[in-house]
Every structure is written in C-alpha cells, then in structure tokens.
Amino acid sequence: MILSEVLIPCNRCGYLITGELKTFSPFLWIGIYCKRYSVKQLIEGVYMKQQSLILTGKRKLEWKSTMLDPIKEDEVLIETIAGAISIGAELPQYNETDVTDTNPQYPRETGYESYGRVIETGRNVVDIHVGDNVLAFYGHKDLGVVKALKVVRVPEEVHYTFALLNTLSCDSAKGVFKLHPKPTDKVLVTGSGTIGLLTLHFLKDYMNIKQVDVLEPNETRCRLADTFGASNIFLSEDQVPNNHYDYGLECSSSNKAFQTLLKSLKPNGEVCVLSDGNKDLFYLNEDFYEKELKIVGSADGWDYQQHSQWFFGSIERAKYLNEIFECEISSHELIDCFVNLSEKRGNPIKVLVRY
C-alpha cells in the first residue's frame, strides 16, 4: 500500500527526488526520478563506476573498477571522450627504466591529459556547466572527478586532437618564459618529440624568435620539425656549431644531446631542461664551468587556462599541430599499445586514445 508521495534526497547523490513510501517494501523508498541514477540503478545498487588503468607492477597494467562517491560542492564529473599516452613519461614507468625512480611503488595510476564532457557539477560551481567540453588531468579513466578550478574549458570549434596538446604546450611555455629570449636571439632545441615540437611552436608563434634550430637524429621527426618552422635541423651532434646559441631548451632526455647543447652555447648562455630526465642521467661538462652557463629546470605549466587562450587561437595558423598524434587507438587497446611500445613495435611521437 502506498502511504504518500514525498520529496526526499537520493541516498547516493543527494539530489531531491520523488519517492514513494511503502509499507510492504524492505526499502524505505524507491526513487522515481533522479538526475544521476535511474530507479533500476538505485534498487540494484548499480551506481557510477569509474574504470581506471592501473600499473600494478613492471609491465603489468589492468583496468580497475571503483565506485564513485557523490561529487563535492566545488567539483565536476567528466565523461572522458579522449586522452593521450605521454610516451616520454609513461613508457619508462611501465618498463621500470625511469632513472629518477629507482624504487617504484605499486599500484600507481597512469596517464596525464584528458578531454571530456561535463556531466555533473557541484552546487558551488558557477563557471562550468553540464555539457561543457573541458581539459583535465586525471589520466586513463573513463570518468574523472576534479576541482572545477582546475579544468580548462574548450570551445566547441576546437577539436580534441588540438585541445589535448594545450597541456604540454603550457608546460613548454613555462620553460621558455624562464629564459625569455628576444626575437633576435639564436635558440637551439634538442629533441623533436611532443615537448620539443610544442616548444618550437611557442618560440616561433608566440615569442617570434627568428632562428630556432633543432637537433633530432630521427629523420621522420625532422620532417615535422621542418613543418613547425625550424630554421635548421641537425641529424647528428657533430653538425651543431659550438659557441653559437644564446639559449637552449633540452627536450630529448638524452645526455648526449645535453652535452652537445652545452657546447653549442655562447659564454653566459642559458639552458632550460624541459625533458623529464628519466632516460639518461645528465652530467655537467667543462663548457658549463668555462663559459659560466646557467641551467634551470621547469615542471608543469604556468597557467593552463590563460595559456589556452593563445594556444586555441594559434590553431588557425598551425593546422599541422595535431600531426603530433601519429597513432590513434581506442581505450580498450591501451594495454596492448603499451606492450607494442615497450617491444619497439612502432615509435609514434604521441598516441591519441579515444573513449
């Protein structure tokens, strides 16, 4: 027998829903309408489950399912549309070859950049709305819960193959700002992987540097460096002139390239290390001391929201930016993709992951 119909809070997400109080049911109520869960989900206990790709050991990946708690007042819930494999950072972790992490702890989460659509907002969130496309930093997951202040809103006209690059572009820009080269300065970038190419783009498009040269031993990647506007491209270290550059940006994670970079700088020149340094240990040579060079490091971005205003606008001038994604997979292919990358069956600059 139905006694009454009332408005009560959903026992999972807190939203007010229509409920029916019943004397013959083991449940106090059964929800008729809820913004987040259906009646069937509420009765059967099937709520929002997040699938996350977890590294459980050396070259051991598995998908883990987690029940999501209701989001907090200042959070948003994002349904993932696309992500990416940051090969330079993730592959050494997968292979346990990261020289900066000799005693890795497991389990650990994977991934970095994520693009998706907001499907729920906390009650105090005013600038982000359900339906907005956003960038966030929760990695290889089909759902993400993040602070609203941390997301970057993406205009409808910006495709995710471009939008996803904003994150590492902002990271590279922070390093360039630390050097602050003038348009007439000579700059050398070592490595034309993702971070190297985005550094090159920022130097040319935003900083208006006339001469930006690139050291890249991979001939295939040299083609993209040329497309991105490199003035000169060197395939080997012995082609790089000594005492020639005012500034250098290390984007290769190679100690051999780092040594060449130090030799290439003029006295009192400056270097910013943008690479993770997880492939080789870097050593200072005599050039560092004799030429009184300055070396700075850089991590993360300067301001992802502010940077996006320039980066999204630069896409019209650089339609080639998304060529950085040389491989596309679906999320269920992620584990196999890591196996292939580890066994060197392919060497893409960056992998796009579709959900």
C-alpha distance (Angstrom), angle and dihedral (degrees) to the residues before:
residue distance angle dihedral
M1 . . .
I2 3.82 . .
L3 3.81 110.2 .
S4 3.78 100.9 -176.9
E5 3.77 146.9 -25.2
V6 3.83 115.9 -121.0
L7 3.79 143.0 166.1
I8 3.79 110.9 -110.9
P9 3.81 134.5 161.4
C10 3.79 118.2 -92.4
N11 3.80 107.5 -107.7
R12 3.81 90.8 -131.6
C13 3.80 110.0 37.0
G14 3.80 103.9 17.3
Y15 3.80 97.5 -124.9
L16 3.79 116.3 138.9
I17 3.78 110.0 -105.6
T18 3.78 136.5 174.2
G19 3.76 111.1 -96.2
E20 3.80 136.6 -178.5
L21 3.77 119.7 -142.1
K22 3.81 109.5 -142.1
T23 3.78 129.9 -172.0
F24 3.79 94.7 -157.1
S25 3.81 98.7 50.0
P26 3.81 127.0 91.7
F27 3.82 85.1 -142.3
L28 3.80 119.9 76.7
W29 3.78 88.4 -136.9
I30 3.76 144.5 -9.2
G31 3.82 117.0 -135.5
I32 3.78 116.1 -123.6
Y33 3.81 96.5 -175.2
C34 3.77 133.4 14.7
K35 3.80 131.5 162.7
R36 3.78 91.5 -135.1
Y37 3.82 111.7 24.7
S38 3.79 133.8 39.0
V39 3.80 123.9 -133.3
K40 3.78 88.9 -105.1
Q41 3.80 92.1 52.8
L42 3.80 92.7 48.0
I43 3.80 93.0 50.0
E44 3.78 96.6 42.8
G45 3.78 95.8 39.6
V46 3.80 93.8 -119.4
Y47 3.79 103.6 146.2
M48 3.80 136.0 157.4
K49 3.80 107.4 -44.4
Q50 3.78 121.2 -168.9
Q51 3.79 120.0 -149.1
S52 3.83 111.9 -150.8
L53 3.81 129.3 -178.0
I54 3.80 106.1 -129.7
L55 3.80 129.4 -169.4
T56 3.82 104.6 -139.0
G57 3.80 98.4 174.1
K58 3.78 143.1 -26.8
R59 3.84 106.4 -28.5
K60 3.80 90.3 -14.3
L61 3.79 116.6 127.0
E62 3.78 128.4 168.5
W63 3.77 138.5 167.0
K64 3.79 113.9 -111.9
S65 3.78 124.6 -162.2
T66 3.81 119.2 -142.1
M67 3.79 129.7 -178.6
L68 3.78 108.8 -126.3
D69 3.77 120.1 -132.1
P70 3.82 118.8 -137.1
I71 3.79 110.2 -77.2
K72 3.79 119.6 -103.9
E73 3.78 125.6 -113.8
D74 3.82 94.1 -94.3
E75 3.81 98.0 40.5
V76 3.79 137.7 92.1
L77 3.79 130.9 -151.1
I78 3.81 114.3 -135.1
E79 3.79 128.9 -163.9
T80 3.79 106.7 -147.0
I81 3.79 118.2 -122.2
A82 3.80 100.1 169.4
G83 3.77 142.4 -5.4
A84 3.77 138.9 169.9
I85 3.77 143.2 -128.7
S86 3.80 110.7 -119.4
I87 3.78 92.4 -151.3
G88 3.80 97.7 -173.3
A89 3.80 91.8 56.9
E90 3.81 103.4 29.0
L91 3.80 103.1 43.0
P92 3.83 95.7 58.7
Q93 3.81 88.5 50.4
Y94 3.79 90.7 49.2
N95 3.82 92.1 48.4
E96 3.83 94.5 39.9
T97 3.81 89.4 -124.1
D98 3.80 97.7 119.7
V99 3.83 103.7 127.9
T100 3.81 90.2 -158.1
D101 3.81 92.6 56.9
T102 3.80 109.3 48.2
N103 3.81 95.1 159.3
P104 3.81 106.2 42.1
Q105 3.78 118.0 -167.7
Y106 3.80 122.5 -142.1
P107 2.95 146.5 -107.9
R108 3.80 98.1 37.0
E109 3.77 134.4 167.4
T110 3.79 122.2 -114.0
G111 3.78 136.6 -145.4
Y112 3.77 137.0 38.5
E113 3.81 121.0 -152.2
S114 3.81 120.3 55.2
Y115 3.80 133.4 178.1
G116 3.77 123.2 -167.3
R117 3.78 150.6 131.3
V118 3.80 123.5 -86.0
I119 3.81 110.6 -118.2
E120 3.81 99.5 171.8
T121 3.80 137.5 17.7
G122 3.79 132.1 -161.5
R123 3.79 117.7 -110.8
N124 3.83 93.2 -105.3
V125 3.80 95.7 50.0
V126 3.80 110.8 106.1
D127 3.82 107.2 157.1
I128 3.82 98.5 52.8
H129 3.80 120.9 59.2
V130 3.78 137.6 -167.7
G131 3.80 107.3 -87.3
D132 3.82 95.7 31.4
N133 3.79 117.5 132.1
V134 3.80 110.9 -130.3
L135 3.79 145.4 173.6
A136 3.78 120.1 -130.1
F137 3.81 141.2 161.3
Y138 3.78 110.0 -115.3
G139 3.80 101.4 110.1
H140 3.79 130.1 -149.9
K141 3.82 100.6 7.4
D142 3.77 133.0 117.5
L143 3.81 91.2 -139.0
G144 3.77 129.8 30.2
V145 3.79 132.8 -164.8
V146 3.80 112.3 -160.7
K147 3.79 141.0 156.1
A148 3.80 109.5 -87.3
L149 3.81 90.8 -131.3
K150 3.81 89.9 60.9
V151 3.81 98.5 57.1
V152 3.79 127.2 90.5
R153 3.79 116.1 -139.8
V154 3.81 112.4 -132.8
P155 3.82 120.8 -151.5
E156 3.81 115.3 -119.5
E157 3.80 91.5 -116.3
V158 3.83 93.9 58.1
H159 3.80 111.6 88.9
Y160 3.78 117.4 -138.9
T161 3.82 92.1 -117.8
F162 3.80 86.2 68.8
A163 3.79 99.2 32.0
L164 3.81 93.9 57.0
L165 3.81 90.0 61.1
N166 3.81 92.7 62.1
T167 3.79 91.3 83.4
L168 3.80 98.6 58.6
S169 3.80 91.1 35.2
C170 3.80 88.1 59.4
D171 3.82 90.2 47.8
S172 3.80 90.9 53.5
A173 3.81 92.4 44.8
K174 3.80 90.8 57.6
G175 3.81 89.4 57.8
V176 3.79 92.3 48.1
F177 3.81 90.4 50.5
K178 3.80 89.2 55.3
L179 3.81 89.1 60.7
H180 3.81 97.0 32.6
P181 3.83 97.7 -165.3
K182 3.80 119.7 -161.8
P183 3.83 120.6 -122.8
T184 3.82 90.4 -104.5
D185 3.83 95.1 51.4
K186 3.80 121.2 104.9
V187 3.80 114.1 -122.9
L188 3.82 131.5 -170.0
V189 3.81 122.6 -159.3
T190 3.81 117.4 -164.8
G191 3.80 112.7 -150.7
S192 3.79 130.1 17.9
G193 3.75 101.6 -143.1
T194 3.79 118.8 120.8
I195 3.80 97.1 -63.8
G196 3.82 92.6 42.2
L197 3.80 94.2 50.9
L198 3.80 92.9 45.8
T199 3.80 89.6 48.7
L200 3.79 89.0 51.5
H201 3.81 90.3 49.9
F202 3.80 92.4 50.4
L203 3.80 93.1 47.2
K204 3.80 92.2 51.2
D205 3.80 102.6 35.8
Y206 3.81 103.0 33.9
M207 3.81 105.4 22.5
N208 3.83 94.7 35.5
I209 3.81 92.7 -139.3
K210 3.80 108.5 176.7
Q211 3.80 98.9 -155.5
V212 3.77 119.2 40.6
D213 3.80 114.5 157.6
V214 3.79 125.9 -169.1
L215 3.80 132.8 -148.8
E216 3.82 109.2 -153.1
P217 3.83 124.5 151.3
N218 3.82 93.4 -166.9
E219 3.81 107.5 90.0
T220 3.81 93.4 -158.5
R221 3.80 91.4 56.6
C222 3.80 90.3 47.0
R223 3.80 88.3 68.3
L224 3.78 91.2 60.1
A225 3.81 91.8 44.5
D226 3.78 87.3 56.6
T227 3.81 91.1 48.6
F228 3.81 90.0 50.7
G229 3.81 90.2 55.9
A230 3.80 108.0 -96.4
S231 3.81 111.6 170.3
N232 3.82 95.0 -149.3
I233 3.79 129.8 5.5
F234 3.80 121.9 -154.9
L235 3.79 120.8 -159.6
S236 3.81 95.0 -168.1
E237 3.79 137.6 30.9
D238 3.80 94.1 -116.9
Q239 3.81 90.1 63.1
V240 3.81 92.2 61.9
P241 3.83 113.2 96.8
N242 3.81 118.1 -123.8
N243 3.82 123.2 -124.0
H244 3.80 91.0 8.3
Y245 3.82 110.4 111.9
D246 3.78 132.5 72.0
Y247 3.80 94.7 -157.4
G248 3.78 139.3 16.3
L249 3.79 134.8 -164.3
E250 3.80 118.4 -157.7
C251 3.81 110.4 -146.7
S252 3.81 102.8 150.1
S253 3.84 106.4 74.6
S254 3.83 85.3 -136.4
N255 3.80 119.5 129.8
K256 3.80 89.6 -156.7
A257 3.80 90.0 57.6
F258 3.81 90.3 44.7
Q259 3.81 91.0 54.3
T260 3.80 90.0 50.0
L261 3.80 90.1 49.4
L262 3.80 91.6 55.4
K263 3.81 91.1 49.6
S264 3.80 91.3 49.1
L265 3.81 95.6 57.2
K266 3.77 126.5 95.5
P267 3.83 118.9 -123.1
N268 3.82 110.3 -69.0
G269 3.79 89.9 16.9
E270 3.80 121.2 153.4
V271 3.80 133.7 -131.2
C272 3.80 130.4 -165.3
V273 3.80 116.8 -161.0
L274 3.81 107.4 -144.4
S275 3.80 98.1 162.7
D276 3.80 119.4 94.0
G277 3.82 91.5 -115.3
N278 3.81 88.1 -137.4
K279 3.80 97.5 125.1
D280 3.83 104.1 52.5
L281 3.77 133.3 11.4
F282 3.80 109.7 -116.2
Y283 3.81 121.4 -130.2
L284 3.78 130.4 -166.1
N285 3.80 116.8 -122.2
E286 3.79 132.6 -161.5
D287 3.81 91.4 -84.3
F288 3.78 90.7 67.5
Y289 3.81 92.2 58.0
E290 3.79 101.2 33.2
K291 3.81 94.7 48.1
E292 3.83 94.0 37.0
L293 3.78 92.7 -127.5
K294 3.77 125.2 -174.1
I295 3.82 122.9 -135.4
V296 3.81 125.3 -168.0
G297 3.77 131.6 177.8
S298 3.78 128.6 -142.0
A299 3.79 133.4 -162.0
D300 3.80 132.7 -178.7
G301 3.80 123.7 -7.6
W302 3.78 134.1 -57.7
D303 3.85 96.1 -128.1
Y304 3.80 119.3 -22.6
Q305 3.81 95.7 -162.0
Q306 3.80 94.8 48.0
H307 3.79 92.4 43.0
S308 3.81 91.5 52.9
Q309 3.79 90.7 63.0
W310 3.80 90.0 64.1
F311 3.81 96.8 33.8
F312 3.80 97.2 51.6
G313 3.79 88.7 47.0
S314 3.80 91.6 51.5
I315 3.81 92.6 59.2
E316 3.81 91.9 82.5
R317 3.81 88.2 58.5
A318 3.80 93.9 43.4
K319 3.80 111.6 38.5
Y320 3.80 87.9 161.6
L321 3.83 93.9 69.3
N322 3.81 94.9 98.0
E323 3.81 90.6 55.2
I324 3.80 82.9 87.4
F325 3.81 85.1 81.5
E326 3.79 100.2 79.2
C327 3.80 94.5 166.4
E328 3.81 133.7 40.5
I329 3.80 126.1 -164.1
S330 3.78 138.8 163.3
S331 3.80 119.6 -111.1
H332 3.80 93.4 -106.0
E333 3.82 87.9 61.1
L334 3.81 94.1 57.3
I335 3.79 97.3 99.5
D336 3.81 92.9 48.9
C337 3.80 90.0 46.0
F338 3.81 91.5 56.6
V339 3.80 89.4 50.4
N340 3.81 90.6 52.1
L341 3.80 93.0 47.1
S342 3.80 91.3 48.2
E343 3.81 91.7 50.5
K344 3.84 90.2 46.7
R345 3.79 94.0 -116.5
G346 3.78 91.6 150.4
N347 3.77 132.8 -7.9
P348 3.83 109.2 -140.6
I349 3.79 120.0 174.1
K350 3.81 91.0 -130.2
V351 3.80 136.9 -6.6
L352 3.80 122.8 -134.8
V353 3.82 115.1 -147.3
R354 3.81 119.7 -156.7
Y355 3.83 121.8 -160.0
